[in-house]
Amino acid sequence: MKKIFTLLTVALFATAASAQSTWTVDKAHSHVTFTITHLAVSDVDGTFKDFDASIVAAKPDFSDAKYTFTAKTASVNTDNERRDGHLKSAEFFDSEKFPTLSFTSTSVKPNGTNKYKVTGNLTLHGVTKPVTLDVAYRGTITNPMTKAPDAGFKITGTIKRSDFGFGSKYGAPMLSDEVELNASGEFMKQ
């Protein structure tokens, strides 16, 4: 009897592990942006042109998902070459010393229908801090071109740049401490 129970337990764990799916970002249909307020009167938006993201989940509603994201800091783009150069400098991203920023989720909590509070570790400018983001799962469809499943997500949140020692030379009257994050992602099942 003990042997049968052990075999059943192993089979259940193997089935659960094999049911996990990996989803990778479709960069052509995804974007990552941030917004910061300049001089308390104007918002400046930026994007990252070189990024990667993946999701691993077993449940079809992604309530057990593990999210990972990385971006090359040198790919920052605000549609202003001079400002982009300044952002890549040691005063901000310090792209030579810290070529990537990353986020890895540590927990997912329901926050309404197909909405989650996703907490994880954000590493920016050599500092790692926990942050919580709002994730809205927009559904899964069969892509008419690839005939494979695609899932959509909207991610929003706010971080404080002072938590990461980011642009510390520039106080809140010059640049807001709070930076809004906004991403929309289409993910392909692997």
Order of alpha helices (4+ residues) and beta strands (2+ residues): alpha-beta-beta-beta-beta-beta-beta-alpha-beta-beta-beta-beta-beta
